[in-house]
Each structure stands twice: as structure tokens, then as C-alpha cells.
Amino acid sequence: MTRYRLHGYFRSSATYRVRIALGLKGLSWETAPVHLVRGGGEQHGEAYRRLNPMREVPALELLDADGQTTAVLAQSVAILEYLDEVHPDPPLLPATPLLRARCRQLVEAVNSSIQPVQNLRVLLHLERALGADKAQVHAWAAHFIARGFEGLEPLLAQTAGRFAMGDAPTLADVVLVPQVFNARRFSVDLAPFPTIARVEASASQLDAFQAASPERQPDAE
Ligand SMILES: N[C@@H](CCC(=O)N[C@@H](CS)C(=O)NCC(=O)O)C(=O)O
């Protein structure tokens, strides 16, 4: 049986996604904290760069029964899809090609269009290289999250039931809930996005989502 060691940071939304999926699959894992801020960021250290040369979390280490590393995976969506293939019960993608494509469309709206422009290194670059102050950096992140949610809201309204894709949780919920966490961090008003807020509220009632929340992690500050 493969064991999992998740290298991540409590507040990282990409790490949060993987914690939710592991929980939905009923899997246990070991946490290996990577502090993204302390000492300039442990993601830049040599040891972590050997795991993920992209210098970002999460990285999921696969270990055999003797504790030997058999593989290291990065990119949270690749990790989510891997977990869904290896542990198919419960499935986190819908049953038909069209619905799976719609689900991945929602996932990529967050993963490719919204999250990257409010990532830590982008915000630090605005501050350090371009001279933005903290309020301007905060406003930048809030602007791009709200801009993304304006598109996500009508897309989600087409597919949502209790969850993002009907009445069972999928990868779309796994990715949406951490992005809403980020929206709150950057003071985005959720009132114009009632479907996003409703889906987030129902997913957040599930144990796997609650257990994965940043404040419940061993490295939470
Ligand atoms: N596309 C990547 C994004 C990973 C990512 O952006 N991680 C952030 C935390 S959520 C990070 O490690 N940032 C470190 C930095 O910007 O220096 C994934 O889904 O895994």
C-alpha cells in the first residue's frame, strides 16, 4: 500500500485542494510543512527544489511500505487526477465525457485563470520590484479574483446542484472552496456571486472539506 507525504503550506490553496481530495477518498497522509514565507521561503531551498524544481507547493511524495520514495508528483490538478484514478471510489469526476469536460472547465478557470495572478511570488514581485504598497497588492489580488468570479458565477450556475456539478462533490468543488478562502483573505465581496457562495457553503459542510481547512493544519499560525 502506497503511503502519502504531502509537502505543503497550511494557507496554500493548491495544497488545500490536495488535502480535500485525500480526505474525500478516505486516505491518510503525513504532512511535511514547507513555510512559504519564513527565511525568504523554504520552497526556494535546495532540499525542496529537488522535490519540485518549480519552487511551489504542493508536492506529493509516494512511499512504499519500507518508507522508500517511489515517486514525487507536483501540480495540484495532476495530483488530484492521479488520486482519482488510483482511488476511484468515490469518483471526483462526473460520469460522461461532456460533464467531465465541464467539470475540468471549472477546475481550469480557477487553476489557470484565477489563482496564478494572485500567487505569492506575483504579489511579492509587485511589492519588491514594482514598488506597490500592501494596500495596492491586496487590491490587485481582490481585483483578479473578482474578475475571475464574474466568469465563474454564470458557468457554475449552469452546472450546480447542491455542489458545483450536480449533487455529488467533484474536483470542481475541491478547487473552488480554497479559491473562496483566498477571496475572503483578500476581502472580495461575495454578494455578487450567489452560486459560488452557495456551493462553497454546502461543500464546506462535508467532513473532508472541514478537516482540510487551513486553520486545522498542524503548521497553522
Ligand atoms: N499550478 C500549481 C500552483 C502551485 C502554487 O501556486 N503554489 C503556491 C501556493 S498556493 C506556492 O507555492 N507559491 C510559492 C511562491 O509563489 O513562491 C499547482 O496547482 O500546484
The ligand as an ORCA input file, in Angstrom:
! r2SCAN-3c Opt
* xyz 0 1
  N      -0.301     25.269    -10.525
  C       0.305     24.955     -9.275
  C       0.309     26.194     -8.410
  C       1.031     25.960     -7.122
  C       1.195     27.262     -6.358
  O       0.935     28.341     -6.887
  N       1.604     27.173     -5.097
  C       1.780     28.366     -4.328
  C       0.995     28.287     -3.036
  S      -0.731     28.118     -3.352
  C       3.242     28.495     -4.000
  O       3.894     27.527     -3.666
  N       3.775     29.726     -4.088
  C       5.129     29.940     -3.736
  C       5.683     31.179     -4.374
  O       4.966     31.840     -5.119
  O       6.854     31.458     -4.074
  C      -0.454     23.841     -8.583
  O      -1.662     23.740     -8.807
  O       0.158     23.051     -7.848
*
